[in-house]
Amino acid sequence: MQGLLILPGMLVTFCLLFLGLETLPKMRQGRAARILEESTSEERDLPGRLQQALHPLEGPVSRILGPAMRRKVESDLYWAGQGGGWQGWSALQWLTLQVFAALIGLLVGILLLRSPLMAVAAAWVGGQVAARPVRASSRKVRRQFLSQLPEYIQLTTAQMAAGVSLEEALKRTSRTESLPARWMRQVIQMSQGRSLLGQLQREAEASQLPELISLGVQLRFIQRGTAQEQLMGQLSAQIAADSIGAAELRAEKIGAELVIPMVLFYFLPFLISLMAIIAWPVIQGML
């Protein structure tokens, strides 16, 4: 029972430590703060203090980072970076952070809970807490990107209807503020002196998003063919239909995913409270 009471406290502690290390407030008041900021301007290009602290563990962790795991981590970091966070982190550093958090959980579980089972549970909680921010951010950015992609393709089709080429239409529509437009601006910046669609396909493969990879391949075929405007319209309709279908599928899964939380946090506490009320007179009679 004592272990069950300590475990939520450990979870909250891990969250506070992680957020504190990642979002330390910066002092901007007073002359001393300005002098300190100017004197440390050259150090801003260095990795964060947390990344430096994790560096000694990267060697052992790299031995367990397989190709499949690396690709999954790189994809999560890629899309989390598109949302503005976790930039400059590598797959090895992120996995090292999870291992470090799991080791802290294991150590706390051994010292405080004094139970091997609870120590393993604490280690698992530590690793999940460290992994949660990147996974949640990556999933959110992916969904937002896919929901805005059909509209971006429609804008590109409208530009092509005005008589411009496919590449020029992509450049013009990249000036908007949607996620696909910002992503396209990055592609344009990296394609200086090279083919825009070729760089787009390479960047799509780096994102590991199937819809984006398919888009890159289809744009290459559209560029080489005729009736480009009609083909772009069909592509936009296809992407929109896929996005709607994925949203409906997620909506159908919500009910099944909520069953376990409802049982754990609503039904079981209600049942325990009800049984306690019913059994209390019996316990008093026995005493």
Backbone bond lengths (Angstrom), bond angles and torsions (degrees), N, CA, C in turn:
res aa  C-N    CA-C-N  psi(-1)  N-CA   C-N-CA  omega(-1)  CA-C   N-CA-C  phi
1 M - - - 1.461 - - 1.528 111.04 -
2 Q 1.317 115.89 -40.82 1.461 119.81 179.19 1.529 111.08 -62.00
3 G 1.337 116.11 -36.96 1.460 119.25 178.78 1.513 111.99 -65.42
4 L 1.342 117.09 -38.26 1.454 120.48 178.63 1.514 112.08 -65.87
5 L 1.334 116.88 -30.27 1.461 120.16 178.26 1.524 111.90 -76.98
6 I 1.330 117.06 -33.48 1.469 120.44 -178.31 1.527 111.68 -77.46
7 L 1.334 117.53 -30.68 1.461 121.13 -174.77 1.523 113.14 -58.85
8 P 1.357 121.10 -45.74 1.471 118.94 175.76 1.519 112.72 -60.22
9 G 1.338 117.66 -36.94 1.455 120.27 177.15 1.512 112.40 -63.01
10 M 1.332 116.70 -38.73 1.458 120.61 176.97 1.525 110.77 -64.09
11 L 1.332 116.08 -40.98 1.458 120.12 -179.90 1.525 110.59 -61.34
12 V 1.328 116.39 -45.61 1.466 120.50 178.85 1.526 110.62 -63.39
13 T 1.345 116.95 -39.64 1.464 120.60 179.33 1.519 111.61 -62.68
14 F 1.330 117.56 -43.47 1.459 121.15 177.81 1.520 110.70 -60.37
15 C 1.336 116.16 -43.21 1.465 119.55 -179.93 1.521 111.33 -61.69
16 L 1.341 116.48 -44.63 1.458 120.30 -178.94 1.530 111.55 -65.68
17 L 1.339 116.60 -41.84 1.463 119.39 178.22 1.511 111.68 -62.66
18 F 1.328 116.07 -43.89 1.458 119.70 -177.71 1.523 111.13 -65.74
19 L 1.336 116.39 -46.84 1.461 119.65 179.39 1.520 111.07 -65.33
20 G 1.316 117.13 -35.17 1.455 119.95 179.38 1.510 112.59 -66.70
21 L 1.333 116.29 -38.43 1.460 119.70 179.64 1.527 112.33 -72.40
22 E 1.338 116.17 -31.61 1.454 119.76 -175.84 1.521 113.39 -89.90
23 T 1.318 118.22 -27.02 1.463 121.27 -174.20 1.513 110.75 -126.73
24 L 1.326 117.68 47.73 1.463 120.93 177.23 1.522 110.45 -63.87
25 P 1.314 118.68 130.50 1.468 119.71 179.75 1.515 111.35 -66.90
26 K 1.313 115.91 145.29 1.452 121.67 -179.45 1.527 109.33 -102.99
27 M 1.316 117.14 131.76 1.457 121.82 -179.80 1.522 109.41 -79.96
28 R 1.313 115.91 131.34 1.455 120.89 -178.51 1.536 111.50 -129.76
29 Q 1.321 118.36 13.01 1.446 121.46 -173.72 1.528 110.01 -107.11
30 G 1.330 114.35 141.93 1.452 119.22 173.02 1.508 113.46 84.78
31 R 1.317 114.83 162.28 1.460 121.70 -178.77 1.521 111.57 -68.19
32 A 1.335 115.88 -37.82 1.466 119.14 -179.46 1.522 111.01 -61.52
33 A 1.344 116.36 -39.08 1.465 119.18 179.49 1.511 110.71 -66.18
34 R 1.340 117.76 -39.49 1.461 120.30 178.87 1.523 111.72 -66.16
35 I 1.329 116.69 -40.92 1.467 119.94 177.90 1.518 110.28 -63.90
36 L 1.337 116.63 -41.99 1.461 120.24 179.35 1.522 110.66 -64.71
37 E 1.313 117.15 -38.79 1.464 120.40 179.31 1.521 111.15 -64.75
38 E 1.343 116.96 -42.16 1.462 120.31 179.10 1.519 111.55 -66.95
39 S 1.335 116.92 -37.72 1.462 119.92 -177.55 1.514 113.17 -71.86
40 T 1.334 116.36 -21.56 1.472 120.03 -178.03 1.514 111.91 -108.47
41 S 1.322 117.76 17.39 1.470 119.56 -177.83 1.524 112.08 -64.81
42 E 1.343 117.10 -31.01 1.462 119.83 -178.62 1.520 111.81 -75.44
43 E 1.341 117.59 -17.64 1.456 120.23 -177.13 1.521 112.73 -86.80
44 R 1.322 117.93 -3.64 1.451 119.21 -176.92 1.512 112.31 -71.70
45 D 1.317 116.81 -21.26 1.453 119.88 179.38 1.525 112.35 -79.80
46 L 1.313 117.52 -10.75 1.460 120.54 179.60 1.524 110.01 -78.12
47 P 1.322 117.25 155.58 1.463 119.14 176.53 1.526 110.49 -58.52
48 G 1.330 114.53 158.08 1.455 120.01 -179.74 1.516 111.69 -64.40
49 R 1.316 113.77 162.10 1.467 118.47 -179.35 1.521 111.93 -61.44
50 L 1.324 116.01 -34.61 1.459 118.36 178.65 1.519 110.96 -66.54
51 Q 1.320 117.39 -41.47 1.460 120.47 178.14 1.527 111.30 -63.87
52 Q 1.319 116.68 -38.49 1.458 119.88 177.82 1.525 111.11 -66.50
53 A 1.328 116.73 -38.05 1.463 119.87 179.66 1.526 111.67 -66.82
54 L 1.322 116.48 -30.02 1.460 120.51 -178.31 1.523 112.93 -84.68
55 H 1.327 117.12 -9.67 1.472 120.35 -174.21 1.533 113.43 -56.90
56 P 1.338 120.98 -40.98 1.482 119.00 -179.41 1.520 113.89 -62.06
57 L 1.333 117.74 -24.08 1.459 120.51 -177.96 1.525 112.90 -87.88
58 E 1.324 117.94 -8.48 1.456 120.05 -174.23 1.521 112.16 -66.95
59 G 1.326 117.77 -32.92 1.460 120.00 179.75 1.519 112.90 -61.58
60 P 1.354 118.45 -55.04 1.471 118.33 178.01 1.523 113.33 -62.12
61 V 1.338 117.29 -37.04 1.459 119.64 -177.56 1.526 111.27 -68.78
62 S 1.327 117.60 -32.30 1.464 120.67 -178.45 1.530 111.87 -62.15
63 R 1.327 117.42 -22.62 1.472 120.25 -179.32 1.536 111.75 -73.38
64 I 1.345 116.78 -22.34 1.466 119.25 -178.90 1.521 111.67 -103.91
65 L 1.336 117.76 1.17 1.462 121.24 -179.26 1.521 108.83 -89.16
66 G 1.338 116.63 95.16 1.449 122.07 179.86 1.519 112.08 -77.04
67 P 1.346 117.15 169.39 1.467 120.35 -178.96 1.524 113.40 -59.89
68 A 1.348 117.14 -43.28 1.469 119.66 -178.90 1.519 111.05 -64.70
69 M 1.333 116.51 -43.59 1.455 120.13 178.79 1.524 111.26 -64.78
70 R 1.317 116.69 -38.90 1.467 120.40 179.49 1.529 110.84 -63.06
71 R 1.338 116.86 -43.28 1.465 119.88 179.74 1.521 111.34 -63.09
72 K 1.334 116.49 -40.64 1.461 119.41 179.35 1.518 110.69 -65.16
73 V 1.317 117.40 -44.00 1.463 121.30 -179.52 1.528 110.41 -65.67
74 E 1.333 116.95 -42.11 1.463 120.24 179.77 1.522 111.12 -63.02
75 S 1.335 117.34 -37.43 1.454 120.32 177.75 1.527 111.30 -65.50
76 D 1.336 116.71 -43.66 1.469 120.17 178.53 1.526 111.15 -62.45
77 L 1.324 116.65 -43.92 1.462 120.09 179.78 1.525 111.23 -67.13
78 Y 1.316 117.06 -34.94 1.462 120.73 -179.92 1.529 110.30 -61.07
79 W 1.334 116.25 -48.68 1.460 119.02 -176.46 1.520 111.90 -77.96
80 A 1.313 117.49 -29.85 1.465 118.71 172.30 1.526 110.45 -64.28
81 G 1.348 116.43 -36.85 1.454 120.38 176.30 1.515 112.13 -66.92
82 Q 1.337 118.20 -32.74 1.454 120.98 176.63 1.525 111.49 -64.94
83 G 1.324 115.86 -25.72 1.457 120.11 176.52 1.513 113.48 -84.75
84 G 1.319 117.83 -2.04 1.461 121.54 176.64 1.505 115.26 100.43
85 G 1.320 118.98 3.01 1.458 121.10 -178.85 1.515 112.24 -121.78
86 W 1.336 115.98 161.94 1.463 123.30 175.32 1.524 112.16 60.30
87 Q 1.300 117.04 30.86 1.456 119.78 176.95 1.521 109.89 -77.86
88 G 1.318 116.23 138.86 1.456 121.22 -178.50 1.516 113.94 90.81
89 W 1.323 117.50 -1.11 1.465 121.32 178.43 1.518 109.44 -92.02
90 S 1.328 115.75 140.09 1.461 121.06 175.19 1.524 109.09 -101.24
91 A 1.335 115.47 166.51 1.459 119.97 179.48 1.529 111.02 -61.09
92 L 1.333 116.74 -38.06 1.454 120.50 179.90 1.530 111.26 -65.87
93 Q 1.317 116.86 -41.66 1.461 119.99 179.94 1.518 111.51 -65.47
94 W 1.329 116.21 -39.78 1.461 119.19 -178.82 1.529 111.51 -67.63
95 L 1.329 116.28 -42.02 1.462 119.46 177.44 1.527 110.60 -66.90
96 T 1.337 117.32 -35.90 1.459 120.96 176.74 1.519 110.76 -62.29
97 L 1.330 116.93 -38.17 1.460 120.37 176.67 1.524 111.40 -61.66
98 Q 1.320 117.25 -40.64 1.466 120.30 178.18 1.531 111.00 -64.95
99 V 1.328 116.12 -43.54 1.469 119.56 179.45 1.523 110.27 -63.75
100 F 1.330 116.95 -40.63 1.461 121.19 178.90 1.527 111.05 -62.07
101 A 1.335 116.68 -44.71 1.463 120.37 178.46 1.532 111.18 -64.89
102 A 1.340 116.37 -37.52 1.455 119.70 177.96 1.532 111.31 -65.96
103 L 1.324 117.34 -38.43 1.468 120.87 177.91 1.530 110.96 -65.37
104 I 1.342 116.70 -39.60 1.463 119.38 176.46 1.516 110.35 -62.58
105 G 1.345 116.04 -43.86 1.462 119.25 177.79 1.516 112.14 -61.69
106 L 1.324 117.18 -40.38 1.458 120.73 178.97 1.525 110.89 -64.20
107 L 1.341 116.07 -42.97 1.457 120.24 179.95 1.526 111.49 -64.58
108 V 1.317 116.61 -44.02 1.469 120.13 178.57 1.523 110.20 -64.30
109 G 1.332 116.14 -39.92 1.463 119.02 179.27 1.513 112.54 -64.22
110 I 1.331 117.16 -37.56 1.470 120.24 179.79 1.518 111.14 -70.57
111 L 1.337 116.18 -41.62 1.467 119.81 -174.98 1.520 112.62 -77.44
112 L 1.320 117.79 -38.95 1.458 120.67 -174.32 1.519 113.53 -97.46
113 L 1.318 116.34 -44.85 1.464 119.53 -175.10 1.523 112.52 -84.13
114 R 1.348 116.12 -28.09 1.467 121.36 177.95 1.531 112.03 54.70
115 S 1.317 114.87 40.75 1.457 120.53 179.02 1.528 107.88 -144.08
116 P 1.320 118.31 124.06 1.471 119.50 -179.79 1.528 112.72 -57.94
117 L 1.330 116.55 -40.76 1.454 119.71 -179.09 1.521 111.53 -64.29
118 M 1.337 117.21 -45.10 1.459 120.98 179.68 1.527 111.18 -69.04
119 A 1.333 117.00 -31.57 1.468 120.00 177.40 1.523 110.47 -65.91
120 V 1.338 117.06 -41.47 1.469 120.56 177.00 1.525 110.12 -64.97
121 A 1.342 116.32 -40.49 1.460 119.75 177.75 1.526 111.15 -63.00
122 A 1.331 117.12 -40.55 1.467 120.76 178.36 1.526 111.27 -65.50
123 A 1.343 116.56 -37.39 1.464 119.57 177.29 1.519 110.75 -64.83
124 W 1.324 116.98 -41.23 1.466 120.76 178.39 1.527 110.59 -63.34
125 V 1.341 116.23 -42.87 1.464 119.91 179.08 1.531 110.40 -62.53
126 G 1.333 117.34 -41.47 1.459 120.31 179.19 1.514 112.09 -60.85
127 G 1.332 117.73 -44.39 1.462 120.59 178.77 1.516 112.54 -65.20
128 Q 1.340 116.68 -38.57 1.458 119.75 179.71 1.523 111.93 -69.20
129 V 1.335 116.66 -38.02 1.471 120.06 178.29 1.528 110.39 -63.10
130 A 1.328 117.07 -40.58 1.470 120.37 179.37 1.523 111.82 -68.44
131 A 1.338 117.41 -33.16 1.463 120.69 -176.97 1.514 112.92 -83.59
132 R 1.325 116.83 -22.37 1.458 120.62 -172.47 1.526 114.41 -59.58
133 P 1.330 121.56 -46.86 1.477 120.17 -176.36 1.522 113.65 -58.03
134 V 1.344 117.19 -44.16 1.462 119.59 -178.83 1.523 111.10 -68.11
135 R 1.313 117.02 -44.32 1.463 119.74 -178.53 1.518 111.55 -64.28
136 A 1.334 116.62 -42.98 1.465 119.82 -179.87 1.522 110.90 -65.15
137 S 1.330 116.95 -44.31 1.467 120.29 179.51 1.520 111.19 -64.44
138 S 1.333 116.75 -42.28 1.459 120.80 -179.73 1.527 110.97 -62.94
139 R 1.324 116.55 -45.31 1.468 120.10 -179.60 1.531 111.20 -63.97
140 K 1.327 116.89 -40.18 1.462 120.56 179.38 1.523 111.94 -64.62
141 V 1.341 116.60 -44.78 1.468 120.57 -178.41 1.525 110.51 -67.34
142 R 1.327 117.91 -39.60 1.469 120.83 178.29 1.527 110.77 -58.66
143 R 1.331 115.37 -48.98 1.464 118.94 -177.81 1.522 111.12 -64.14
144 Q 1.325 117.25 -40.82 1.459 120.15 178.85 1.522 110.84 -65.33
145 F 1.323 116.57 -39.98 1.464 121.03 179.03 1.528 110.87 -62.09
146 L 1.332 116.62 -47.57 1.459 120.39 -178.03 1.523 111.94 -67.17
147 S 1.334 117.32 -32.93 1.463 119.52 178.96 1.523 112.21 -70.94
148 Q 1.342 117.42 -27.60 1.468 121.31 -179.62 1.522 113.07 -94.11
149 L 1.328 117.26 -12.53 1.459 120.36 -177.00 1.526 113.47 -63.91
150 P 1.344 121.30 -43.03 1.477 119.28 178.38 1.528 113.33 -58.24
151 E 1.332 116.87 -41.88 1.461 119.48 178.88 1.530 111.16 -63.49
152 Y 1.337 116.12 -38.11 1.462 119.24 178.84 1.526 110.97 -64.49
153 I 1.331 117.30 -41.19 1.467 120.87 178.32 1.527 110.08 -65.58
154 Q 1.326 117.29 -36.90 1.464 120.07 177.80 1.526 111.29 -64.33
155 L 1.332 116.60 -40.39 1.464 119.91 176.62 1.527 111.06 -63.18
156 T 1.321 115.63 -39.31 1.462 119.46 177.66 1.529 110.72 -64.34
157 T 1.335 116.19 -40.34 1.471 120.01 177.63 1.521 110.98 -62.94
158 A 1.337 116.40 -40.01 1.466 119.92 178.33 1.528 111.23 -63.96
159 Q 1.326 117.03 -37.51 1.460 120.08 177.06 1.531 110.81 -65.94
160 M 1.322 116.85 -40.09 1.465 120.01 178.91 1.529 111.20 -66.24
161 A 1.337 116.55 -29.55 1.467 119.50 177.38 1.520 111.63 -65.37
162 A 1.340 116.29 -22.17 1.467 120.46 177.70 1.527 112.28 -81.51
163 G 1.334 117.20 -0.93 1.447 120.60 174.30 1.512 115.39 99.77
164 V 1.338 118.80 13.56 1.463 120.72 179.13 1.520 109.07 -95.83
165 S 1.319 115.82 163.73 1.462 121.00 179.98 1.527 110.60 -75.42
166 L 1.334 114.73 168.64 1.457 119.84 -179.35 1.524 111.32 -62.79
167 E 1.310 117.64 -45.41 1.464 120.65 -178.73 1.522 111.20 -64.96
168 E 1.328 117.04 -41.08 1.464 120.18 178.98 1.526 110.37 -66.34
169 A 1.330 117.21 -37.36 1.461 120.25 177.60 1.523 110.94 -64.24
170 L 1.325 117.28 -40.37 1.462 120.49 177.89 1.527 110.70 -64.18
171 K 1.322 117.17 -37.98 1.461 120.39 179.45 1.522 111.37 -67.50
172 R 1.327 116.84 -40.04 1.463 119.70 -179.83 1.518 111.77 -67.71
173 T 1.306 117.35 -43.34 1.463 119.71 -178.23 1.530 112.01 -73.25
174 S 1.320 117.33 -15.07 1.466 119.68 178.16 1.523 112.29 -72.04
175 R 1.326 118.25 -7.43 1.459 121.43 -179.40 1.521 112.80 -82.08
176 T 1.328 117.95 -5.84 1.463 120.64 176.61 1.527 109.82 -78.74
177 E 1.329 116.25 -179.32 1.462 120.80 -173.33 1.521 114.06 -108.81
178 S 1.315 118.32 13.21 1.462 119.69 177.95 1.525 110.18 -76.05
179 L 1.313 116.11 165.10 1.462 120.63 178.76 1.529 112.28 -61.97
180 P 1.347 119.57 -45.75 1.473 118.15 176.41 1.526 112.77 -60.47
181 A 1.336 117.41 -34.33 1.465 119.76 178.74 1.523 110.73 -67.49
182 R 1.324 117.08 -42.61 1.470 119.86 178.16 1.528 110.68 -65.08
183 W 1.320 115.81 -39.25 1.462 119.51 176.75 1.515 110.54 -62.98
184 M 1.339 117.34 -40.03 1.453 121.42 179.93 1.528 110.77 -67.12
185 R 1.332 117.84 -34.62 1.461 119.79 176.73 1.520 111.07 -62.35
186 Q 1.321 116.34 -39.17 1.461 119.45 176.50 1.526 110.66 -63.26
187 V 1.325 116.38 -42.01 1.468 120.20 178.94 1.523 110.41 -62.37
188 I 1.325 117.10 -42.68 1.466 121.19 -179.78 1.528 110.46 -63.18
189 Q 1.335 117.30 -41.87 1.457 120.12 179.10 1.520 111.86 -63.26
190 M 1.334 116.91 -37.29 1.461 120.48 -178.97 1.520 113.27 -80.73
191 S 1.341 117.29 -11.10 1.468 120.30 -176.16 1.520 112.60 -97.73
192 Q 1.326 117.81 14.55 1.461 120.11 -179.55 1.535 110.15 -59.25
193 G 1.343 116.04 120.18 1.459 121.03 -179.71 1.512 113.87 83.14
194 R 1.338 117.75 2.57 1.457 121.10 179.33 1.521 109.72 -130.22
195 S 1.305 116.47 176.09 1.454 121.51 179.30 1.531 109.51 -70.99
196 L 1.328 116.43 130.91 1.465 120.76 -179.46 1.520 110.94 -64.99
197 L 1.329 117.18 -45.92 1.461 119.98 -178.28 1.526 111.41 -69.35
198 G 1.318 117.01 -31.62 1.459 119.28 175.40 1.515 111.40 -65.43
199 Q 1.340 116.66 -43.75 1.455 120.51 177.33 1.529 110.78 -66.70
200 L 1.325 116.64 -35.97 1.466 119.92 177.51 1.523 110.81 -61.37
201 Q 1.323 116.41 -42.58 1.462 119.58 179.99 1.531 110.80 -66.55
202 R 1.319 117.45 -39.58 1.465 119.99 178.47 1.528 110.96 -65.21
203 E 1.315 117.02 -40.73 1.457 120.16 179.79 1.527 110.99 -69.84
204 A 1.330 116.99 -34.65 1.458 120.63 175.87 1.525 111.12 -63.10
205 E 1.328 116.65 -40.34 1.463 120.05 177.52 1.525 110.74 -66.94
206 A 1.341 117.36 -34.45 1.471 119.98 177.13 1.522 111.23 -67.34
207 S 1.332 117.12 -31.59 1.470 120.00 179.61 1.522 112.39 -73.83
208 Q 1.336 117.56 -23.30 1.459 123.79 -179.96 1.522 112.24 60.48
209 L 1.328 116.41 26.78 1.462 121.47 176.11 1.531 107.91 -96.19
210 P 1.332 118.63 115.60 1.473 120.10 -174.42 1.520 113.07 -56.60
211 E 1.343 117.50 -40.48 1.461 120.24 -178.97 1.522 111.51 -63.63
212 L 1.316 116.20 -37.20 1.462 120.28 -178.85 1.531 110.91 -74.48
213 I 1.318 116.83 -37.08 1.469 119.99 176.05 1.524 110.50 -63.47
214 S 1.332 116.28 -43.51 1.466 120.19 177.28 1.526 111.12 -62.55
215 L 1.343 116.54 -38.37 1.462 119.97 178.06 1.523 111.17 -62.27
216 G 1.336 116.77 -44.39 1.461 119.87 179.75 1.515 112.33 -60.84
217 V 1.336 117.33 -42.40 1.470 120.73 179.92 1.525 110.60 -65.69
218 Q 1.341 116.30 -43.30 1.463 119.46 -177.51 1.530 111.68 -68.50
219 L 1.328 117.60 -35.29 1.462 119.74 177.66 1.527 111.03 -64.65
220 R 1.326 117.64 -35.25 1.463 120.22 177.34 1.531 110.43 -63.84
221 F 1.343 117.17 -41.59 1.463 120.51 178.71 1.526 111.45 -69.10
222 I 1.351 115.45 -38.24 1.465 119.17 179.04 1.521 110.64 -63.32
223 Q 1.326 117.29 -39.84 1.459 121.01 -179.56 1.518 111.84 -62.22
224 R 1.326 116.74 -34.22 1.469 120.40 -176.80 1.519 112.91 -83.81
225 G 1.345 117.60 -17.18 1.453 120.69 -174.88 1.513 112.94 -99.56
226 T 1.331 114.48 -168.81 1.463 122.20 177.56 1.528 109.02 -108.68
227 A 1.330 115.98 176.35 1.472 122.02 -178.74 1.528 110.22 52.70
228 Q 1.308 114.91 48.62 1.457 119.35 -175.31 1.530 111.96 -63.97
229 E 1.321 116.83 -37.98 1.460 119.94 -178.22 1.522 111.34 -63.14
230 Q 1.337 116.95 -43.77 1.465 120.38 179.36 1.523 110.72 -65.64
231 L 1.311 116.11 -40.92 1.460 119.72 179.63 1.528 111.13 -65.10
232 M 1.331 117.73 -37.89 1.458 120.89 177.19 1.523 110.75 -65.32
233 G 1.329 117.38 -37.74 1.460 120.21 176.67 1.522 111.68 -63.40
234 Q 1.321 116.72 -41.61 1.463 120.42 177.37 1.524 111.22 -65.30
235 L 1.333 115.95 -39.21 1.458 119.90 178.59 1.522 110.96 -63.96
236 S 1.323 117.24 -41.81 1.460 120.90 178.19 1.524 111.36 -61.97
237 A 1.337 116.27 -43.52 1.473 119.76 178.96 1.523 111.29 -64.15
238 Q 1.332 116.38 -38.54 1.467 119.98 178.90 1.521 111.61 -64.71
239 I 1.342 117.34 -44.58 1.465 121.30 -179.90 1.523 110.44 -64.76
240 A 1.349 116.58 -40.49 1.461 120.08 179.08 1.531 111.01 -63.72
241 A 1.340 116.61 -41.76 1.462 120.15 178.93 1.533 111.00 -64.68
242 D 1.320 116.75 -41.33 1.467 119.99 177.90 1.526 111.06 -63.92
243 S 1.332 117.24 -39.96 1.458 120.87 179.72 1.522 111.15 -65.31
244 I 1.337 117.02 -42.92 1.464 120.71 178.39 1.526 110.72 -64.49
245 G 1.342 115.84 -41.80 1.466 118.92 178.60 1.515 112.77 -62.81
246 A 1.338 117.02 -40.64 1.465 120.30 177.95 1.522 111.20 -65.47
247 A 1.339 117.06 -38.86 1.468 120.25 178.88 1.525 111.02 -65.60
248 E 1.318 116.60 -41.11 1.470 119.72 177.79 1.523 111.22 -65.15
249 L 1.327 116.84 -38.14 1.464 120.06 178.63 1.526 111.03 -64.84
250 R 1.352 116.99 -41.00 1.462 119.86 177.32 1.520 110.86 -65.16
251 A 1.339 116.71 -37.14 1.467 119.81 178.95 1.522 111.32 -64.92
252 E 1.337 116.97 -36.23 1.454 120.16 178.23 1.525 111.94 -68.90
253 K 1.338 116.31 -31.19 1.460 119.99 -178.19 1.528 112.71 -78.66
254 I 1.344 117.44 -18.21 1.460 119.71 -175.91 1.519 110.91 -60.85
255 G 1.349 116.71 -41.77 1.454 119.45 -179.57 1.515 112.71 -59.49
256 A 1.340 116.44 -45.22 1.462 119.72 179.49 1.518 111.70 -67.58
257 E 1.339 117.70 -35.59 1.460 120.58 -178.87 1.521 112.24 -71.74
258 L 1.327 117.53 -24.52 1.465 120.72 -178.26 1.522 113.22 -85.18
259 V 1.332 117.10 -7.76 1.468 119.14 -176.84 1.527 111.10 -63.63
260 I 1.333 116.92 -50.16 1.467 120.61 -177.26 1.525 111.68 -64.20
261 P 1.353 120.64 -47.51 1.471 118.34 176.34 1.523 113.42 -59.65
262 M 1.330 117.50 -36.93 1.471 119.79 178.74 1.523 110.73 -64.89
263 V 1.329 115.79 -40.10 1.466 118.90 179.30 1.524 110.95 -66.82
264 L 1.342 117.12 -43.58 1.461 120.84 -175.41 1.522 112.55 -72.40
265 F 1.314 117.48 -40.60 1.459 120.54 -170.69 1.526 114.07 -104.65
266 Y 1.331 117.35 -7.97 1.459 118.91 178.87 1.523 112.03 -124.08
267 F 1.335 116.51 -57.41 1.453 119.29 -173.11 1.530 112.33 -69.01
268 L 1.353 117.03 -47.97 1.463 119.40 -178.71 1.532 113.06 -63.16
269 P 1.364 119.86 -47.46 1.470 118.26 176.02 1.524 112.83 -59.44
270 F 1.354 116.32 -38.54 1.459 119.23 178.13 1.521 111.11 -64.35
271 L 1.340 116.31 -42.74 1.465 120.46 179.92 1.520 111.25 -65.66
272 I 1.338 116.96 -42.25 1.468 120.17 178.97 1.523 111.04 -64.12
273 S 1.330 117.10 -42.53 1.471 120.20 178.27 1.519 111.17 -63.53
274 L 1.324 116.20 -42.25 1.463 119.67 179.28 1.518 111.54 -64.04
275 M 1.329 117.04 -44.21 1.460 120.10 179.02 1.524 111.42 -65.59
276 A 1.338 117.13 -35.49 1.464 119.77 178.36 1.520 111.03 -65.04
277 I 1.348 116.63 -40.65 1.469 119.90 179.21 1.518 110.72 -65.45
278 I 1.337 116.22 -40.79 1.470 119.80 -179.09 1.527 110.76 -70.12
279 A 1.321 116.64 -39.00 1.468 119.84 -174.83 1.519 112.91 -82.82
280 W 1.336 119.22 -15.91 1.460 120.22 -176.32 1.524 113.82 -60.38
281 P 1.345 120.09 -44.39 1.477 118.66 176.81 1.523 112.21 -61.97
282 V 1.330 117.09 -36.47 1.468 119.55 178.68 1.507 111.09 -64.79
283 I 1.355 115.66 -41.15 1.470 119.38 178.74 1.512 111.29 -65.57
284 Q 1.331 117.34 -39.92 1.456 120.06 177.17 1.530 111.85 -63.13
285 G 1.347 115.73 -39.15 1.457 119.09 178.28 1.518 112.26 -65.50
286 M 1.325 115.94 -35.95 1.465 118.66 179.16 1.539 111.30 -70.43
287 L 1.355 115.66 -31.85 1.465 118.23 178.95 1.520 111.18 -77.37
